[in-house]
Each structure stands twice: as C-alpha cells, then as structure tokens.
Amino acid sequence: FYKYVVVPDVAALVKSQENTCSSLGLMGRVLIGPEGVNGTLSGTKESINKYKQHAEEAQEGLLAGIQWKRSTSDTHPFADLQIKNVKEIVSSGGMGVNPATDPGCGGRHLGPREFHRALSEASPEDTIVIDVRNRWEYALGHFKTKNITAVDPDTKTYSEFKRWVDKESDKLKQKKVLMYCTGGIRCETASAYLKKKGASEVSQLSGGIHQYNLTLTL
C-alpha cells in the first residue's frame, strides 16, 4: 500500500504506526516521509483488517482512501517489523516532483481493463510502453502484444530511471506513453517526471501489475 499525502509530523506518524503494528502482531516494512507512506505488512486476516480500519481513521483520516493490495501466504514473509522515517518513500534519483504537494502532476490513471484495451490497441508508430521496474523484474515477464513490446530502461534501481528519461526525453515527447510497475507507486513519480520533461500524453496502470493480475485472467 502507499499514499502520497503531506505528512505534517513524520515522527508522530512513525510512532503511531509502530504502536499499532506491534499491538496487532504485524511484520513488514513501512516507510514514512514528508510526502506520504509506502508499506508492505503481513499478519492474520483479522489483524490486517484491523490495521486497515485504524489507518483509515487515525491522524484525522490522513491515510484514508488508500488502494489496498492483498496477497496470501502460509507464513510471515518478513522476519521483523521496521517503520522508518525517510526523505522519500521511493528514491527518485532527484526527479524534483512531488505528487503529495502537486496531486495533478502525474499521468492519467488507467484501471486494468482500460490499460489492457489501450495496450491491445497500441501501435509502435505513436505509442511507447515503458516498464518502470528494474532489469531483473523485466526479465521475469513484461507486457508484449503482437504489435508492441514494453521498453526496458535497463535500470538496476529505480533511482536510475531519471537518467534514462533524460537521455530519451526528445523521443518520448513525440509518443503517447503507457507505463506500469509492480504496485503503482514508482509510476506516480515516473509519470510526473516524464510530463515535466515535456511528454504530453502519459498514462499509468493504476495498482500496477499486481492489480492487473487480480482483475484480469489472461
């Protein structure tokens, strides 16, 4: 889960999250910064539901409206709980964009079915599909149709994506852009940076591949 939102008191929210997660027996990672929250937690179904309710109601609804993504596991994927105070909830490599203070800076959000339709109709003459994930994630699988294959920026970490955009920005300005990542959070700043560099028609897969796979059976 994630949410870009201005956090007035990061330290207070970190403490609140530590108390809540510990009391519910949750494990995982939650990053909290001035621009929002980015986390992955594991626990029983009951404890996760209680956490979601608390998150929606606490801090005067600061985290209300999160698009939750759920997976199942027989065991805890995490060995412990870490709640961290960070400068950025995703390291952007110095993009200089902030969806928390400028909610309209990013690309148009397309739901899984809408993204699938746009992908099916895409032509390499006027559209580029960008996989915002790293090279290893791309190698595991990526979007490909009979007409178009997602571009791999060949990054080791997301912080390198900015350099790729800087190098390719002139080409990107001439195309419609469809982009995606795992859960959607990287596309929030990636799409905003593409627009900052002059790309005018940028769309992103809302909820990322995770939500796409939950929604569509291919």
C-alpha positions in Angstrom: 0.0 0.0 0.0 1.0 3.6 -0.5 -0.3 7.1 -0.4 1.2 10.4 -1.5 0.0 12.9 1.1 1.6 15.7 3.0 2.5 14.4 6.4 2.8 17.3 8.9 4.5 15.3 11.7 6.5 12.4 10.3 7.9 11.4 13.7 4.4 11.2 15.3 3.1 9.1 12.5 6.1 6.7 12.7 5.4 6.3 16.5 1.7 5.7 15.8 2.4 3.1 13.2 5.0 1.4 15.5 2.4 1.1 18.3 -0.4 -0.1 16.0 1.6 -2.6 14.1 3.2 -4.0 17.2 -0.1 -4.4 19.1 -1.5 -6.3 16.1 1.5 -8.6 15.7 2.2 -7.3 12.2 5.6 -7.7 10.5 7.0 -5.9 7.4 8.3 -2.5 6.3 6.6 0.9 6.4 8.4 4.0 5.0 7.1 7.3 6.1 8.3 10.7 4.9 7.0 14.3 4.4 5.4 13.1 1.1 3.5 10.1 2.3 3.6 6.4 3.3 4.8 3.3 1.5 4.4 -0.1 3.2 4.1 -3.8 3.0 2.8 -5.7 6.0 2.0 -9.3 6.9 -0.3 -10.7 9.5 -3.5 -12.6 10.1 -6.6 -11.6 8.1 -8.1 -10.2 11.2 -5.1 -8.2 12.2 -4.7 -6.8 8.7 -8.3 -5.7 8.6 -7.9 -4.0 12.0 -4.8 -2.2 10.7 -6.7 -1.0 7.6 -9.5 0.3 9.7 -7.1 2.1 12.0 -5.1 3.6 9.1 -8.3 4.9 7.5 -9.4 6.6 10.8 -6.2 7.7 12.5 -4.5 11.0 12.2 -7.7 12.7 11.2 -8.1 10.5 8.1 -4.6 11.3 6.8 -4.3 7.9 5.2 -7.9 7.5 4.1 -8.5 6.3 0.6 -5.5 4.0 0.2 -5.8 1.4 -2.6 -5.0 -1.7 -0.6 -3.4 -4.7 -2.3 -3.7 -8.1 -0.7 -1.8 -11.3 -1.2 -1.9 -14.6 0.7 0.9 -16.6 2.4 1.1 -19.5 4.8 3.9 -17.8 6.8 5.2 -14.3 7.5 7.2 -13.1 4.5 9.1 -10.8 6.9 11.2 -11.7 10.0 10.5 -8.4 11.8 8.8 -5.0 11.8 10.6 -1.8 10.6 8.9 1.6 10.5 11.3 4.1 9.0 11.5 7.9 8.8 12.7 8.6 5.3 13.2 11.6 3.0 11.4 10.0 0.1 9.0 7.0 0.2 10.6 5.8 -3.1 14.1 7.0 -4.0 13.6 9.0 -7.2 17.1 9.9 -8.1 16.4 13.6 -7.9 13.4 14.0 -10.1 12.1 17.0 -8.2 8.5 16.0 -8.4 6.1 15.6 -5.5 2.6 14.1 -6.0 1.8 15.0 -2.4 2.0 18.7 -2.9 1.0 18.6 -6.6 -1.6 15.9 -7.0 -2.1 16.6 -10.7 1.5 16.3 -11.7 1.4 12.6 -12.7 -0.1 10.7 -15.6 -3.6 9.6 -16.2 -4.6 6.5 -14.1 -6.0 3.7 -16.2 -7.7 0.7 -14.5 -6.5 -2.8 -15.5 -9.2 -3.3 -18.2 -8.7 0.2 -19.6 -4.9 -0.3 -19.6 -5.4 -3.7 -21.3 -7.5 -2.1 -24.0 -5.0 0.7 -24.6 -2.2 -1.8 -24.7 -4.1 -4.0 -27.2 -4.7 -1.0 -29.5 -1.2 0.5 -29.2 0.9 0.9 -32.2 4.7 1.5 -32.1 4.3 4.4 -34.6 2.6 6.6 -32.0 2.9 4.8 -28.6 5.7 3.6 -26.3 5.1 1.2 -23.4 7.6 1.7 -20.6 8.3 -0.9 -17.9 9.4 1.2 -14.9 10.7 -1.7 -12.9 14.3 -2.8 -12.9 16.0 -5.1 -15.3 15.5 -8.3 -13.2 11.8 -7.6 -12.8 11.6 -7.0 -16.6 13.3 -10.3 -17.3 10.8 -12.2 -15.2 8.0 -11.0 -17.5 6.7 -7.9 -19.2 3.8 -6.8 -21.4 4.0 -7.8 -25.1 1.4 -7.8 -27.8 1.5 -8.7 -31.5 2.2 -5.1 -32.2 4.3 -3.7 -29.4 6.7 -4.8 -26.6 7.3 -2.9 -23.4 10.6 -1.0 -23.4 13.2 -2.0 -20.7 15.1 1.1 -19.4 17.7 -1.4 -18.1 17.9 0.0 -14.6 19.4 -1.6 -11.6 17.4 0.5 -9.2 14.5 3.0 -9.7 16.8 5.9 -8.9 18.5 5.3 -12.3 15.2 5.8 -14.2 15.6 9.6 -14.2 18.9 9.3 -16.2 17.1 7.1 -18.8 14.3 9.6 -19.2 16.8 12.5 -19.5 18.5 10.6 -22.4 15.3 9.6 -24.2 13.2 12.7 -23.5 13.2 14.0 -27.0 11.8 10.7 -28.3 9.3 10.4 -25.5 7.8 13.8 -26.3 6.7 12.5 -29.7 4.8 9.5 -28.3 1.8 8.5 -26.3 3.2 6.9 -23.2 1.8 3.9 -21.4 3.7 2.9 -18.3 3.5 0.3 -15.5 5.3 -1.0 -12.4 4.6 -3.6 -9.8 2.1 -1.8 -7.5 1.8 1.7 -9.0 4.0 3.7 -6.7 7.0 4.1 -9.0 4.8 5.3 -11.8 3.5 8.1 -9.6 6.8 10.0 -9.8 7.9 8.4 -13.1 4.9 9.7 -15.0 5.2 13.1 -13.3 8.8 13.4 -14.4 8.0 12.4 -18.0 5.5 15.2 -18.0 8.0 17.6 -16.5 10.4 16.7 -19.4 7.7 17.5 -22.0 5.7 14.3 -22.6 2.1 15.5 -23.0 0.1 12.2 -23.1 1.2 9.9 -20.2 -0.9 7.1 -18.8 -0.1 4.7 -16.0 -1.5 1.3 -14.9 -3.4 2.0 -11.6 -2.4 -0.5 -9.0 0.4 -1.9 -11.2 0.8 -5.4 -12.4 -0.5 -6.7 -9.0 -3.9 -5.2 -9.6 -3.8 -6.1 -13.3 -3.3 -9.8 -12.4 -6.0 -9.8 -9.8 -8.5 -8.2 -12.2 -7.8 -10.0 -15.5 -7.3 -13.7 -16.2 -5.1 -14.0 -19.3 
